[in-house]
Amino acid sequence: MNSAVTLLRSTVLSDVAEYAYAATVPSGTRLVFTAGACPLNADGTTAAVGDYAGQAAVCVANLKTALAEAGAELTDVVSTRVLVASSSQEDLVRAWEVVRDSFGEHDVPSTLLGVTVLGYDDQLVEIESVAALRE
């Protein structure tokens, strides 16, 4: 299936950002809104306790699974929001690098946020996404 997502790059805004600044999808596209993908093992325990990169990798794997359930994959994602329980920019970057690398050339618009706390014991990372599928 061809992706319905068109990534838009700016010639005016800084090229330092490691993602497209905007994305569009055509009318008639089915949107998929995922819940925050958490670093949870199948048994409900938190994976990679204390490891920002490790938890980001588990979140991406769980995001891929949720997207697949809707018939989508990472190349169908229109945007992401990456939440990291830390006030340290270094911790945010550790998580972000895993997410960025997982998306490869499909560098969707993303927001990276440092937050105080997330919902599960020992949880450090969560990833939300919106995907688009051609009907």
MIFIDREN-859225 format. One line per field, with one value per residue (C-alpha): residue number from 1; residue in one letter; chain; x, y, z. Coordinates in pm, 1 decimal. Example, Ala and Ser with C-alpha at 12.3 -4.5 7.8 and 13.67 -1.06 7.14 Angstrom:
2
kolgu	1, 2
marse	A, S
tiro	A, A
c1	1230.0, 1367.0
c2	-450.0, -106.0
c3	780.0, 714.0
end
This chain:
135
kolgu	1, 2, 3, 4, 5, 6, 7, 8, 9, 10, 11, 12, 13, 14, 15, 16, 17, 18, 19, 20, 21, 22, 23, 24, 25, 26, 27, 28, 29, 30, 31, 32, 33, 34, 35, 36, 37, 38, 39, 40, 41, 42, 43, 44, 45, 46, 47, 48, 49, 50, 51, 52, 53, 54, 55, 56, 57, 58, 59, 60, 61, 62, 63, 64, 65, 66, 67, 68, 69, 70, 71, 72, 73, 74, 75, 76, 77, 78, 79, 80, 81, 82, 83, 84, 85, 86, 87, 88, 89, 90, 91, 92, 93, 94, 95, 96, 97, 98, 99, 100, 101, 102, 103, 104, 105, 106, 107, 108, 109, 110, 111, 112, 113, 114, 115, 116, 117, 118, 119, 120, 121, 122, 123, 124, 125, 126, 127, 128, 129, 130, 131, 132, 133, 134, 135
marse	M, N, S, A, V, T, L, L, R, S, T, V, L, S, D, V, A, E, Y, A, Y, A, A, T, V, P, S, G, T, R, L, V, F, T, A, G, A, C, P, L, N, A, D, G, T, T, A, A, V, G, D, Y, A, G, Q, A, A, V, C, V, A, N, L, K, T, A, L, A, E, A, G, A, E, L, T, D, V, V, S, T, R, V, L, V, A, S, S, S, Q, E, D, L, V, R, A, W, E, V, V, R, D, S, F, G, E, H, D, V, P, S, T, L, L, G, V, T, V, L, G, Y, D, D, Q, L, V, E, I, E, S, V, A, A, L, R, E
tiro	A, A, A, A, A, A, A, A, A, A, A, A, A, A, A, A, A, A, A, A, A, A, A, A, A, A, A, A, A, A, A, A, A, A, A, A, A, A, A, A, A, A, A, A, A, A, A, A, A, A, A, A, A, A, A, A, A, A, A, A, A, A, A, A, A, A, A, A, A, A, A, A, A, A, A, A, A, A, A, A, A, A, A, A, A, A, A, A, A, A, A, A, A, A, A, A, A, A, A, A, A, A, A, A, A, A, A, A, A, A, A, A, A, A, A, A, A, A, A, A, A, A, A, A, A, A, A, A, A, A, A, A, A, A, A
c1	0.0, 131.6, 153.3, -108.5, 138.3, 322.6, 599.0, 660.6, 1001.4, 1068.7, 1324.6, 1282.4, 1290.0, 1606.3, 1735.9, 1862.6, 1536.3, 1555.7, 1202.1, 970.6, 792.9, 450.3, 263.5, -54.1, -293.6, -551.7, -924.8, -1094.0, -799.9, -875.0, -693.9, -563.4, -504.8, -295.3, -294.4, 42.7, 266.1, 420.1, 729.0, 523.7, 599.8, 314.6, 273.0, 219.8, 557.3, 766.2, 1054.3, 1406.6, 1366.5, 1593.8, 1694.2, 1554.1, 1679.2, 1567.4, 1219.1, 1196.8, 1281.3, 1005.3, 761.3, 841.4, 792.7, 457.7, 360.4, 435.7, 210.4, -76.1, -40.6, -37.5, -364.9, -513.2, -351.0, -79.5, 296.3, 550.3, 553.3, 181.7, 243.2, 162.0, 297.5, 425.9, 443.7, 725.2, 688.0, 994.3, 977.3, 1279.9, 1387.9, 1724.8, 1766.5, 2020.5, 1753.3, 1509.6, 1770.6, 1849.8, 1486.0, 1446.1, 1742.9, 1581.6, 1249.8, 1415.7, 1626.8, 1323.1, 1140.8, 1442.9, 1378.7, 1010.9, 1098.8, 748.6, 667.7, 726.0, 701.2, 944.0, 831.1, 988.8, 718.5, 712.8, 571.8, 407.2, 134.1, 309.8, 562.4, 916.4, 787.5, 1018.6, 893.2, 562.3, 491.7, 161.9, 98.5, -149.6, -137.6, -322.5, -439.6, -578.0, -924.4
c2	0.0, 347.9, 583.9, 856.6, 1080.8, 1367.3, 1515.4, 1886.9, 2044.3, 2412.9, 2612.7, 2897.8, 2727.2, 2583.4, 2257.3, 2151.0, 1969.5, 1598.4, 1578.2, 1730.2, 2042.8, 1939.1, 1657.7, 1633.2, 1356.9, 1364.8, 1391.8, 1057.3, 918.9, 705.1, 837.5, 610.2, 767.0, 548.1, 557.4, 628.9, 329.3, 238.7, 31.2, -258.3, -626.5, -862.7, -947.8, -579.3, -520.0, -221.9, -309.5, -166.8, -3.4, 301.0, 292.9, 574.1, 426.9, 76.5, 195.3, 400.0, 85.5, -111.9, 176.4, 175.2, -202.5, -170.5, 119.2, -96.6, -367.5, -124.2, 24.2, -322.9, -403.5, -106.8, -210.8, 54.5, 72.8, 341.0, 484.4, 562.4, 779.8, 1149.3, 1278.0, 1168.0, 1300.9, 1155.2, 1197.8, 1149.6, 1157.3, 1377.1, 1738.2, 1648.0, 1732.4, 1447.3, 1194.2, 1335.3, 1308.7, 945.9, 851.5, 1069.2, 914.6, 570.2, 700.9, 899.7, 604.0, 373.2, 596.1, 624.3, 840.7, 877.6, 1161.9, 1268.0, 1588.7, 1520.3, 1686.4, 1584.0, 1668.3, 1634.7, 1554.9, 1505.1, 1154.9, 892.1, 645.1, 315.0, 225.7, 297.3, 431.1, 682.6, 701.8, 702.9, 761.8, 879.3, 884.4, 964.1, 752.8, 781.0, 503.9, 521.7, 371.0
c3	0.0, -86.9, 207.2, 226.0, 410.9, 244.1, 459.0, 415.3, 460.2, 513.4, 322.6, 570.1, 912.4, 1065.2, 919.5, 1264.4, 1343.6, 1267.4, 1135.0, 878.9, 1000.0, 873.7, 702.1, 497.1, 402.0, 123.2, 189.1, 227.9, 424.5, 729.0, 1035.8, 1311.3, 1653.4, 1880.2, 2255.6, 2405.1, 2339.6, 2673.4, 2757.4, 2890.7, 2854.4, 2763.8, 3134.2, 3220.8, 3382.9, 3281.9, 3049.9, 3064.7, 3405.8, 3435.4, 3065.7, 2848.8, 2521.0, 2616.2, 2703.9, 2383.7, 2184.2, 2360.0, 2303.0, 1930.3, 1914.6, 2094.0, 1866.1, 1560.5, 1702.8, 1769.1, 1420.7, 1263.1, 1440.7, 1250.2, 921.2, 941.0, 979.7, 1073.4, 719.8, 761.1, 1068.4, 1020.0, 1354.0, 1692.4, 2043.8, 2255.5, 2630.2, 2851.7, 3231.4, 3292.3, 3315.2, 3162.3, 2795.4, 2772.1, 2875.4, 2621.3, 2346.9, 2444.4, 2394.7, 2084.3, 1903.9, 1928.8, 1797.2, 1518.0, 1409.3, 1412.2, 1165.1, 935.4, 630.1, 725.4, 962.9, 1062.8, 1248.7, 1616.7, 1952.2, 2227.3, 2579.3, 2920.2, 3173.7, 3549.6, 3563.4, 3343.3, 3429.9, 3507.2, 3774.8, 3652.3, 3317.7, 3151.7, 2789.1, 2599.7, 2229.5, 2077.9, 1705.7, 1433.8, 1117.4, 787.9, 555.5, 205.5, 185.0
end
